[in-house]
Amino acid sequence: MADKVKELPKSEQPYEKCEEYGPEFLSDAELLSVILRSGSREHNSMETAREILKLAGPEHSISGIGDIDPGELRKIPGIGRVKVILLQCLTEYSKRLWKAKIKGNIRFYDPKECASYFMEDLRYLKQEVVMAVLLDSRANFTGSKMITKGLSDCSLISPKELFSYALKNNAAQVIILHNHPGGDPSPSREDLRTVKNLIEAGEIVGVSLADSIIIGDGTFVSLRKNYKSFWEENKEA
């Protein structure tokens, strides 16, 4: 049976190292070892952490954990359903913490900025999701929320749910993003029809639809940029 982490030299024990020097001095493997807490009968948590990092991209960095297939993780001794979920939640927690810290300091004037910000959240999803991105009158990013998940197209977005969320959070504008799991961001007829309906609904409730952005695999399409007439027609009306 492998030695336990507590049997390692004190200078190599992550808990003691963290207490003495601070978490910033832990290596990726040591930090992950603390999070995992335990390994398996054959490997301690440090060894298990190193096995996980081997799967985390060419740099073997903790930043690549979110890209590891859950099935591959579960092949590692000591990594079962609960720890896979733990690692998934850790990745999501890190994303949300970072976004919460910079929220309010970002402006989405250009669709490329918004698409880039959410690209990694949406490009790899196997189901279609719709996200609402809230802006104030100066295009400052103030919040976001997943509105729907698992749709075959964008047509089932609920204007009521979308604009209720926007009004509740005092948004002046809203951008909707949705992904095309096939990787091609070209809009469908339903996508275009939905955008027209949302533009009209937004004008009624006093929250403008600033854009509708479709995310593909590393690419995107801004409907406002490519279909300006939709917004212009509504102004003329």
BELURQUI-V268761 format. One record per pair of residues at least 24 apart in sequence whose ideal C-beta (glycine too) atoms are under 7 Angstrom apart, sorted by sequence separation. I is the first residue (numbers start at 1). GAP is how many residues later the second one is. D is the distance in Angstrom with one decimal. If there is no record, write none. Layout:
i/gap/d
I/GAP/D
I/GAP/D
This chain:
i/gap/d
29/24/6.0
52/24/6.3
128/24/6.9
130/24/6.3
154/24/5.1
28/25/6.0
51/25/4.9
66/25/3.6
65/26/5.9
143/26/5.5
108/27/6.2
130/27/5.4
142/27/6.7
187/27/5.9
5/28/6.6
48/28/6.4
195/28/5.3
142/29/6.4
185/29/4.2
32/30/6.1
48/30/4.9
109/30/5.3
132/30/5.6
185/30/6.3
31/31/6.5
48/31/6.9
107/31/6.9
108/31/5.5
185/31/3.5
199/31/6.0
203/31/6.2
107/32/4.8
134/32/5.9
184/32/5.5
199/32/6.3
28/33/6.1
107/33/5.4
108/33/5.7
132/33/5.8
174/33/5.8
183/33/5.0
28/34/4.1
43/34/6.1
107/34/6.9
132/34/6.9
139/34/7.0
173/34/6.8
180/34/6.0
183/34/3.5
185/34/5.4
187/34/6.2
196/34/5.7
200/34/6.3
42/35/5.5
43/35/6.3
106/35/4.4
134/35/5.6
136/35/6.9
137/35/4.2
153/35/5.8
155/35/4.0
172/35/6.8
173/35/5.1
174/35/6.1
175/35/5.0
185/35/5.4
186/35/6.5
192/35/6.8
195/35/6.1
199/35/5.0
104/36/6.1
135/36/6.3
136/36/5.3
154/36/6.2
171/36/5.9
174/36/6.5
175/36/4.8
176/36/5.0
177/36/4.8
178/36/6.2
179/36/4.4
180/36/5.5
185/36/4.3
187/36/6.2
40/37/4.0
134/37/3.9
135/37/6.5
153/37/4.5
154/37/4.8
157/37/5.9
173/37/4.2
40/38/3.1
103/38/6.0
104/38/6.5
135/38/4.2
153/38/6.8
155/38/6.7
159/38/6.8
163/38/6.4
167/38/6.6
175/38/6.4
177/38/6.0
5/39/4.9
39/39/4.5
103/39/6.7
135/39/6.9
155/39/5.1
159/39/6.0
163/39/6.6
1/40/6.0
2/40/5.8
4/40/5.5
5/40/5.5
38/40/7.0
103/40/6.9
134/40/5.8
135/40/6.8
154/40/5.0
167/40/6.4
2/41/5.3
3/41/6.3
5/41/5.7
133/41/6.7
166/41/4.6
2/42/5.3
132/42/5.6
133/42/4.2
159/42/4.2
163/42/4.9
132/44/5.9
133/44/6.4
163/44/5.5
2/45/6.5
131/45/7.0
130/46/6.1
131/46/4.6
36/47/6.5
130/48/4.4
129/49/6.4
128/50/6.1
129/50/6.1
128/51/6.0
128/53/6.1
125/54/5.5
127/54/6.6
35/55/6.4
122/55/6.6
126/55/5.5
123/56/6.7
125/56/6.3
122/57/4.2
118/59/5.7
114/61/5.8
108/67/6.6
135/75/6.1
123/92/5.8
122/93/4.4
123/94/5.4
123/95/6.3
119/96/6.3
118/97/6.9
115/98/5.4
114/99/6.1
111/100/5.6
115/100/6.4
111/102/5.6
115/105/3.9
111/111/3.6
111/113/6.8
111/114/5.9
